[in-house]
Amino acid sequence: MDHVKNPAIPREGHKTFVTPRALEIEEIGVILNNYDLAYLHVIERRGVHADIVQAPEVSVTRHFREVYKGVLLTSSGYDRADALTTVDEDAADMVAFGRSFIANPDFVERLRVGADLNPPNMKTLFPAPGSSLAIGYTDYPFMASSEK
């Protein structure tokens, strides 16, 4: 393999991937079962867990779970409830959080107590070179004492 990490991101439809030749999820999962991978990171299309018209109807992670037998990590658009359901139903072994983690300096505690999450400021997630870094990663509020 040429890559250490090649995340599985659907590009066209919810089952087809852009590769030198089109591979179905089932075929990719079967092939990857032949390797001793630490884990497979499946990235859902943005919106699969949100109320967005373009979101696919079926989770890519759940398709992979049907054929891939190793450790499965998923990410993109999960909230606490979706993450717990995904793991409880064995659709994935782990759920990763990116933007929510950045926007919540006390992310783990918020998940533990079920507190609301700060929404990420999309304008400051990826600052342009030379822009001020005073707003963004370091200025998100901690949850109030009453929420703990």
Phi, psi and omega in degrees: 000143182274344186236141173284320181230126174221087186299145180276103181238117178293135182250326183227110184074184183263000181233346185256138181245150176276112180218176177308326169224150184297128176241139175276156179307316182300318181292318179298314180300316180296316179298314183292337175298340180280355182246148179273072182279144174295319177191163173246127180259110178259125181255116178294152173293140179307132175099352182300332179256005182245166180275074181236132186302321184282355184296141177293154181284333185239141179289131176296323180302315181295324175297315180296321182301328181295332185242334182268127187263353182272193180288128184243124177248137178231159179201170172100101172088007181280143167251182184303311183297315179297319180297313180298317179297316180301315180286316180300324181273007179060028175284336176206159177273331182213153174235128179261147177240136178247286184298319179296324178296316179297319186280357184225099182298341178244040187308310183298316179296319178299317178295318182301317184264357179076026180284157176297151178259145171294139173284145178288146175271103186298334181288340183247000180294320183232077184294145178289149177306133179087353179280161181293135177260009181289337179245128179137243189304330188254001185245012176287140182283148169283159178290153180291153179303327182291341180275344185283000000 
